[in-house]
Amino acid sequence: MLAIPMIYEISNSSLVHHSECIALVGEPFSFHEKVARGCIGSPNLLLISFSSAFGKLHPGQELNNLVDIEIRPKGVIVHFDIHLLTYAWVIPFYKLHTYQSSNLSIHADGHFMKFSNSYLGENGIPFFKKLHQLKVDSMPPDSGYFDY
């Protein structure tokens, strides 16, 4: 794990990173679960801005503009590239916050990524509705999440 919590460099697979990802967000869905659930991976998302912590991973290097999100049983993994390295931002549902305004954004632990709404396409909206519903379903009934 890097200096930023829950961000892993995954260009070269490591059993340590793999086991930490599984501990945080669960195993990948099986083929049958993927078919039954439908879309569990986002379309490519156009990254328009991000918190400064992501720029500190490799100063002077630019993040690739395309990002994708993978849904897991207990959270999501945001995959992104900086130069030739691939990173995974692992976010459990209880830390995940999404916002829809002029842009779509994902937040966790004080970090964020913002994506262009115009680039979502026809698969993007159903994906984020499913993501939101899975987050709500993962909350325990007595969590106070719905108390006002």
N, C-alpha and C positions, 0 to 999 in steps of 0.2 A: 504494500500500500504506500502511496505517496504521502507528502505532507498534508494534502487535503483529504479529510476523511471520506471514505467510500469511493475514491477514484483510483482505479487500478490501470497500470500499463499492461495491456494484454496482447501485445504484438507477438511475444514469445510465450506460449501457454505455460502456465505455472500451476502446479497442483495446489499450492498455497492460495493463490488468488481464486482458483476455481472453488475450493472448499469454503473460502470466506464469502464468495458470492452466493453459494448455496445456503450458507448459514443465514445470510441477510434476506434473500428474496426467494429461496427455494429452488428446487430442481427445474430444469426446462420442462415444458409440457411434452408429453409423449405425442407421437404422431396421431394417435386416435383422439387425444384431448385437443390437439390443434384443429383437427377436422371438425370435432363437435363444437368447439368454441368459435370457430371462424377465424377472423383476423386477430392474431396476437402480436403481430409486428406492424409498426407504423410504416406508412409510405416514407420516402425520403423527405425530410423536413429541411427547409431553407433556414439556416441559422443567421440571424441578423444582429444579435448582440449577446453578450455573456458577462458574467461577473469577472472581476479582475483576477480572481484565483485561477481561472482556467488559462489566462494569459501567462501566468507565472510558471506553468508546467514546463514550458520551453520558451524563455524570453526571446523575442525577435522572430519567432515562428508564428505563422498564421494557422488558425483552426480551419479545417476544411469546411466549406459552406454547407455540406449536407450531413445530416445527423439522422439516425434512426433509433427507435425505441422498441425494446422487446419486453413484453409482459411476462412476468413470472407469477407463481401462485401467491407470493407474499410481497410483491413489489415490482419494480421495473429496472431495466438496465438501459441506460442511454449510451449508445455507441457513437464515438466521434474520433476523428483523426487530427493529429497535429504533425505536419510534415510527413514523415514516413512511419510514425508510431500510431498505434491504435489504442484508445483508452475506453474504459467502461466506467460510467458513473452509476453506481449501484444505489438505488433508493428504495428502502422499504416503504410500504404504503403509509405507515403511520407518520413518516416524515415528508411525504410527497404532497405538494400543493401545486395546482394548476390554475392559471388565470386566463380568461379570454377577454380581450379588449380589442384595441386596434391590432394587437398581435397576440399570439398565444405564447404563454411562458410556463416554464416548469421551475419550481423552487424547492430547495431542501437544504437545511443547515446553513442558511445565509448565502447560498450560491444560487445562481439562476442561469437559464438559457432562454432566449426569446426567439420565436420562429415567426416567419411571415404567414399571415392568414391566407394570402392569395395563392400560396404554393401548396396548400393542403390537399386540394383536389377532392375527388368524390370519395376516396377511401379515408381521408383524414378525419372528417367529422364523426363517422361511425366508430372509428378507432378510439377517439378521445371520449366519446360517450361510453364505450365499453370500459375504458380505463377508469373513468369516474365511477361507474357502477361497481366494478371490482374493488375499488378502494372503499366505497360505502359498505359493500358486503363483507369486507375484511374487518370492519370495526365491530368490536364487541357491543352488544345491545346496551350495556350499562356504562359505556365509555364517556357519556356526556357529550358526544360529538353533535348530537341533534338538539341539545338543550339550548334555549335562548335566554 
